[in-house]
């Protein structure tokens, strides 16, 4: 078993975990991973990221506000709502960044597992069926 606490394990995992923890807010985050579950966890992170991407693509167009009138306050209000959803600090932008953090964490888990000499059952079966 290895544990990632702030930076206890090599750069890639620590960086991804630190980024993910930063999104969770203040306080310390501890990730405890059983070696035989590393690839399962990585796949789950990828699945969650895919679900987030799918939901944000499906629902994002609902967040576009049309100005109710042609007056400047109406246009400004609609623009502000769009900025709130899609701007640099917008909700959709942050959700999509979170999905990317999950994918980065999944990659880091796979890289670290490989460094520890672990193999994914899926990959092992593929190599085994190829006679390698």
Rosetta blueprint (number, residue, H / E / L):
1 X L
2 X E
3 X E
4 X E
5 X E
6 X L
7 X L
8 X L
9 X L
10 X L
11 X H
12 X H
13 X H
14 X H
15 X H
16 X H
17 X H
18 X H
19 X H
20 X H
21 X H
22 X H
23 X H
24 X H
25 X L
26 X L
27 X L
28 X L
29 X L
30 X E
31 X E
32 X E
33 X E
34 X L
35 X H
36 X H
37 X H
38 X H
39 X H
40 X H
41 X H
42 X H
43 X H
44 X H
45 X H
46 X H
47 X H
48 X H
49 X H
50 X H
51 X H
52 X H
53 X H
54 X H
55 X H
56 X H
57 X H
58 X H
59 X H
60 X H
61 X H
62 X H
63 X H
64 X L
65 X L
66 X L
67 X L
68 X L
69 X L
70 X L
71 X L
72 X H
73 X H
74 X H
75 X H
76 X H
77 X H
78 X H
79 X H
80 X H
81 X H
82 X H
83 X H
84 X H
85 X H
86 X H
87 X L
88 X L
89 X L
90 X L
91 X H
92 X H
93 X H
94 X H
95 X H
96 X H
97 X H
98 X H
99 X H
100 X H
101 X H
102 X H
103 X H
104 X H
105 X H
106 X H
107 X H
108 X H
109 X H
110 X H
111 X H
112 X H
113 X H
114 X H
115 X H
116 X L
117 X L
118 X L
119 X L
120 X L
121 X H
122 X H
123 X H
124 X H
125 X H
126 X H
127 X H
128 X H
129 X H
130 X L
131 X L
132 X L
